[in-house]
Amino acid sequence: MQNKKAQYEAIKPEECLVHAEVGSKQITAVIADLTGIPVNSMTGDELTKLTELPIILNDNIKGQEQAIEQIHKNLLTAMADLRRAGTPLGALLLVGPSGVGKTETAIQIAEHILVENNF
């Protein structure tokens, strides 16, 4: 029995075909395989960025609290990643007269949420 236990403990976790413990990563992988929908588990960093977004936007863009709240709700839904593979994360149409913060809102979201600066 001791010999078998030593053999079991010598196996590296990445070499196992079956996991000894089932966690959120394994459950996420199974759901993605069964549904064909990529399920993105947000990292703590992504969740923090998304949580802080309304604060940052309200600090930089004045008088648009209601619009910022709606954008935040839409991004929370989009970040849940319950969409078909290959479809965009989302699209926002910002309209209004000149000087109300449309461009600045887009820039702030891109700088705060996106990893790459290719906008």
C-alpha atoms as a printed R data frame, in Angstrom:
    type eleno elety resid chain resno       x      y       z
1   ATOM     1    CA   MET     A     1   0.000  0.000   0.000
2   ATOM     2    CA   GLN     A     2   2.825  2.407   0.830
3   ATOM     3    CA   ASN     A     3   4.397  1.670  -2.546
4   ATOM     4    CA   LYS     A     4   1.159  2.556  -4.388
5   ATOM     5    CA   LYS     A     5   0.766  5.726  -2.345
6   ATOM     6    CA   ALA     A     6   4.322  6.777  -3.217
7   ATOM     7    CA   GLN     A     7   3.633  6.098  -6.915
8   ATOM     8    CA   TYR     A     8   0.448  8.171  -6.744
9   ATOM     9    CA   GLU     A     9   2.191 11.098  -5.077
10  ATOM    10    CA   ALA     A    10   5.017 10.966  -7.650
11  ATOM    11    CA   ILE     A    11   2.612 11.660 -10.529
12  ATOM    12    CA   LYS     A    12   2.631 15.288 -11.588
13  ATOM    13    CA   PRO     A    13  -0.841 16.885 -11.712
14  ATOM    14    CA   GLU     A    14  -0.435 18.011 -15.339
15  ATOM    15    CA   GLU     A    15   0.209 14.387 -16.388
16  ATOM    16    CA   CYS     A    16  -3.064 13.100 -14.885
17  ATOM    17    CA   LEU     A    17  -5.940 12.307 -17.199
18  ATOM    18    CA   VAL     A    18  -8.385 12.426 -14.306
19  ATOM    19    CA   HIS     A    19  -8.160 15.052 -11.586
20  ATOM    20    CA   ALA     A    20  -8.140 13.935  -7.970
21  ATOM    21    CA   GLU     A    21 -10.000 17.095  -6.998
22  ATOM    22    CA   VAL     A    22 -12.622 18.926  -9.013
23  ATOM    23    CA   GLY     A    23 -12.580 22.704  -8.874
24  ATOM    24    CA   SER     A    24 -14.015 25.632 -10.776
25  ATOM    25    CA   LYS     A    25 -11.497 25.279 -13.633
26  ATOM    26    CA   GLN     A    26 -12.538 21.688 -14.323
27  ATOM    27    CA   ILE     A    27 -16.236 22.568 -14.117
28  ATOM    28    CA   THR     A    28 -15.710 25.513 -16.472
29  ATOM    29    CA   ALA     A    29 -13.905 23.286 -18.978
30  ATOM    30    CA   VAL     A    30 -16.717 20.709 -18.928
31  ATOM    31    CA   ILE     A    31 -19.397 23.378 -19.420
32  ATOM    32    CA   ALA     A    32 -17.453 24.869 -22.329
33  ATOM    33    CA   ASP     A    33 -17.057 21.426 -23.923
34  ATOM    34    CA   LEU     A    34 -20.729 20.492 -23.520
35  ATOM    35    CA   THR     A    35 -22.272 23.776 -24.646
36  ATOM    36    CA   GLY     A    36 -19.724 24.944 -27.177
37  ATOM    37    CA   ILE     A    37 -19.884 28.351 -25.508
38  ATOM    38    CA   PRO     A    38 -16.574 29.554 -24.118
39  ATOM    39    CA   VAL     A    39 -17.046 30.207 -20.430
40  ATOM    40    CA   ASN     A    40 -14.591 32.816 -19.256
41  ATOM    41    CA   SER     A    41 -13.803 32.752 -15.583
42  ATOM    42    CA   MET     A    42 -12.767 36.289 -14.824
43  ATOM    43    CA   THR     A    43  -9.494 36.619 -13.023
44  ATOM    44    CA   GLY     A    44  -9.363 38.687  -9.885
45  ATOM    45    CA   ASP     A    45  -7.554 41.416 -11.804
46  ATOM    46    CA   GLU     A    46 -10.245 41.583 -14.507
47  ATOM    47    CA   LEU     A    47 -12.984 41.652 -11.890
48  ATOM    48    CA   THR     A    48 -11.223 44.454 -10.020
49  ATOM    49    CA   LYS     A    49 -10.830 46.473 -13.220
50  ATOM    50    CA   LEU     A    50 -14.491 46.048 -14.060
51  ATOM    51    CA   THR     A    51 -15.594 46.919 -10.522
52  ATOM    52    CA   GLU     A    52 -13.492 50.099 -10.521
53  ATOM    53    CA   LEU     A    53 -14.607 51.198 -14.000
54  ATOM    54    CA   PRO     A    54 -17.605 53.367 -12.951
55  ATOM    55    CA   ILE     A    55 -15.460 55.186 -10.385
56  ATOM    56    CA   ILE     A    56 -12.766 55.936 -12.959
57  ATOM    57    CA   LEU     A    57 -15.274 56.990 -15.621
58  ATOM    58    CA   ASN     A    58 -17.185 59.253 -13.209
59  ATOM    59    CA   ASP     A    59 -13.910 60.864 -12.102
60  ATOM    60    CA   ASN     A    60 -12.942 61.655 -15.707
61  ATOM    61    CA   ILE     A    61 -16.341 62.304 -17.310
62  ATOM    62    CA   LYS     A    62 -18.695 64.710 -15.564
63  ATOM    63    CA   GLY     A    63 -22.487 64.647 -15.766
64  ATOM    64    CA   GLN     A    64 -22.870 61.204 -17.349
65  ATOM    65    CA   GLU     A    65 -23.567 59.066 -14.272
66  ATOM    66    CA   GLN     A    66 -26.653 57.343 -15.726
67  ATOM    67    CA   ALA     A    67 -24.914 56.526 -19.018
68  ATOM    68    CA   ILE     A    68 -21.833 55.242 -17.183
69  ATOM    69    CA   GLU     A    69 -23.997 52.991 -14.999
70  ATOM    70    CA   GLN     A    70 -25.674 51.519 -18.100
71  ATOM    71    CA   ILE     A    71 -22.300 50.969 -19.793
72  ATOM    72    CA   HIS     A    72 -21.060 49.237 -16.631
73  ATOM    73    CA   LYS     A    73 -24.097 46.904 -16.572
74  ATOM    74    CA   ASN     A    74 -23.588 46.048 -20.251
75  ATOM    75    CA   LEU     A    75 -19.894 45.315 -19.702
76  ATOM    76    CA   LEU     A    76 -20.668 43.099 -16.683
77  ATOM    77    CA   THR     A    77 -23.035 41.062 -18.845
78  ATOM    78    CA   ALA     A    78 -20.516 40.917 -21.688
79  ATOM    79    CA   MET     A    79 -17.676 39.865 -19.387
80  ATOM    80    CA   ALA     A    80 -19.771 36.924 -18.195
81  ATOM    81    CA   ASP     A    81 -18.924 35.672 -21.714
82  ATOM    82    CA   LEU     A    82 -22.207 33.880 -22.339
83  ATOM    83    CA   ARG     A    83 -22.059 34.326 -26.091
84  ATOM    84    CA   ARG     A    84 -21.362 32.155 -29.076
85  ATOM    85    CA   ALA     A    85 -17.741 31.639 -30.062
86  ATOM    86    CA   GLY     A    86 -16.480 34.114 -32.620
87  ATOM    87    CA   THR     A    87 -18.966 36.850 -31.782
88  ATOM    88    CA   PRO     A    88 -17.781 40.201 -30.442
89  ATOM    89    CA   LEU     A    89 -17.747 40.927 -26.743
90  ATOM    90    CA   GLY     A    90 -20.165 43.764 -27.355
91  ATOM    91    CA   ALA     A    91 -20.808 47.009 -29.167
92  ATOM    92    CA   LEU     A    92 -21.680 50.352 -27.643
93  ATOM    93    CA   LEU     A    93 -23.163 53.234 -29.606
94  ATOM    94    CA   LEU     A    94 -22.393 56.509 -27.868
95  ATOM    95    CA   VAL     A    95 -24.432 59.407 -29.265
96  ATOM    96    CA   GLY     A    96 -24.899 63.015 -28.258
97  ATOM    97    CA   PRO     A    97 -23.808 66.540 -28.999
98  ATOM    98    CA   SER     A    98 -20.190 67.575 -29.172
99  ATOM    99    CA   GLY     A    99 -18.372 67.823 -25.852
100 ATOM   100    CA   VAL     A   100 -20.428 65.428 -23.709
101 ATOM   101    CA   GLY     A   101 -17.667 62.812 -23.360
102 ATOM   102    CA   LYS     A   102 -18.334 60.166 -26.002
103 ATOM   103    CA   THR     A   103 -14.748 59.884 -27.210
104 ATOM   104    CA   GLU     A   104 -13.300 60.196 -23.717
105 ATOM   105    CA   THR     A   105 -15.613 57.422 -22.485
106 ATOM   106    CA   ALA     A   106 -14.442 55.100 -25.258
107 ATOM   107    CA   ILE     A   107 -10.790 55.940 -24.574
108 ATOM   108    CA   GLN     A   108 -11.148 55.407 -20.816
109 ATOM   109    CA   ILE     A   109 -12.891 52.036 -21.299
110 ATOM   110    CA   ALA     A   110 -10.240 50.921 -23.780
111 ATOM   111    CA   GLU     A   111  -7.364 51.976 -21.528
112 ATOM   112    CA   HIS     A   112  -8.871 50.453 -18.407
113 ATOM   113    CA   ILE     A   113 -10.369 47.195 -19.718
114 ATOM   114    CA   LEU     A   114  -8.421 46.219 -22.827
115 ATOM   115    CA   VAL     A   115  -4.956 44.727 -22.598
116 ATOM   116    CA   GLU     A   116  -3.763 45.829 -26.020
117 ATOM   117    CA   ASN     A   117  -3.663 49.459 -27.146
118 ATOM   118    CA   ASN     A   118  -4.686 48.816 -30.747
119 ATOM   119    CA   PHE     A   119  -7.726 51.069 -30.872
